């Protein structure tokens, strides 16, 4: 893959997530994909495990929009800094539980609050 191909793939990942299209999103990674989420300290291997995490983010921020602000490519790897903007909602898996989320310095947020945060993905 060329550097431009990798950048397009990173953008497709964001676009597919915003479109809530797991088929497109899953097509952007391999079956043995390794995902490290530095903010939550979660790490998973495999397409389905990664899709499950992203599905959880969609439930938490159903109207989220993302934009890559900076991307670095080296060989077949990329580091993309993405700005996300969306409304925090309660997770449908347990609507009685107060669910909180920490994004950099934004602190704990409550349901219905608009959130803007940065996340880096490798």
N, C-alpha and C positions, 0 to 999 in steps of 0.2 A: 504494500500500500504506500502511496505517496503521502507526503505531509498534508496536502489538500484533502485527500481521501479520508484521513484520520480526523481532520477538522470537520468535514461533512458528516462523518459518523457520529461524532460528539454532538453536533447540532441535531441530527436525527434522533438521538437518544432523548434530548430535551423536548423536541417537537412531539415525539410519540408519547412521552409521559404526559404532556399537556393535553393531548388528544384522548387520553385514557385508553390507548390502544396497546394492549399487552402483546399482541402479535408482532407489531412493528418494534416495540421496545425489546422484546425477547430476541428479535433478529439482529440486534446490534451487538450481542455478546455471544461467546462460545459456551458450550455446555459446562466447561471447567473454569469459567470466569471466576476470579477472586475479587471480592468487593470489600473494601475497608471504609467504614463510615466513621471518620475521625471524631465528629461532634458527639455521636452517641456511643462510640467505642464498640460498635457492632462490626463483625466480620463474618462473611458467609462465602461459601464456594458453591458455584453452580447457578445456572440460569434461573431455575424455579425459585430457589431460596432468595435470589436477588429480586426477582419479580414480586415476591411476597412482601419484601421490605418496601418496595416502591408503591405497592398497592396500599400499604399502611399509611404512607405519606399522602397518597391521594385522598384517603379517608379523613386524615387529619387536616389537610388543606385542599378541599375539593375544587376550589377555583384557582389554584396556584398557576402562576405564569413564571417562566424562567428565561433568563438571557445569559449567555456566556459573555463575560466581560473580558477575560484574559485566557489565552490558551497557549501552552507550550508543548511542542512535540519533539520527541527524541526517539529515533528508530520507530518501533511500532507501539510506543506508549505516548500517552498525552496526559497532561495535568490541566484541568479546566476549572477556572473560578467562575461560578455561576451565581447570579443574583436572583433570588426567588421572592415573589410577592404574592401573598394569598391570605385568605381569612381562616383563622384557626377555628376548628369546630371540634366538638367532642367525638371521640371514636365510637362508632356504632357497635363495637363488640361489647361495650359495657357503658351505656349512657349515664348510669348513676355515678360512676367514678369521675372525680375531677381529674382531668388529664392535663399535665403541664408539659411544656416543651422549652428547652433552653437553646437559643440561637445566639452565639457569640455573647455580646453584652446586652442583649435585649431582655434578659431576665425571664421570669416565669410569666406566661401569658394565659389568659382565660378565654373560654369559648366566645366566638363572635368578634374577636379582636383582629384587625388587619396586621399582618406581620410582613416585614421585609428583612431578609437575611441573606448572607453570603455562605456559600458552601463550596468547598474544593473537592473535586473528584478526580481520581487517578484512573 
